[in-house]
């Protein structure tokens, strides 16, 4: 999900079922969703729905198909409400009561599913995403075949300038080994970006895959192709995390 702060800046959230009574939640500062800066769970236990983690938590006080109200449970002072919008997005309204010299405070955030945003892209942008997906699929094939040196040599100039072939081979082998072998992948997110924090401005497509790995588990792989100076699309970044 993509959200907007009151000042117009963006934030990114992910919600995924862990089992039939638990939803995992993750917050990210950037659209690449590489490093979570917040995480928690929404749980249904003994007829009660809670949200949060060990530090802060809320309990659902009322809910229907269009609205959910949360009250503080532990470590939190604010309450909040989720309200469904007609376009399928959500509005999150946070409320802090007056506390000493601090007056009552309310903040509103709007969230929209990323796949919905992608549906409104221009045909030209959708074509770029399709091209990037093909590049990522071929590149992941090299990774699955453990041809790590070739994956580095065929990557974008940005990646090749950042890491030597030897270091890349050693690092990727260490990162991927606990999950091997890699099985089927499902594309779960795609976004066209021109301004990703920490890298030069350019044309990027951030792709996320849910990948089946060893021991019946799954991981999320983030692959980021970019348009190189020669006009060709190549992979500029790779990140993997357990689900």
Buried (B, 14 or more C-beta within 10 A) or exposed (E): BBBBEEEEEEBBBBEEEEEEEEBBBBBBBBBBBBEBEEEBBBBEEEEEBBBBEEEBBBBBEEEEEEEBBBEBBEEBEBBBBBBBEEEEBBBBBBEBEEEEEEEEEEEBBBBBBBEEBBEEBEEEBBEBBEBBBEBBBEBBEBBBEBBBBBBBEBBBEBBBEBBEBEEBBEEBEEEBEEBEEBEEBEEBBBBBBEEBEEBEEBBBBBBBBBBBBEEEEBBBBBBBBBBBEEEEBBBBBBBBEEE
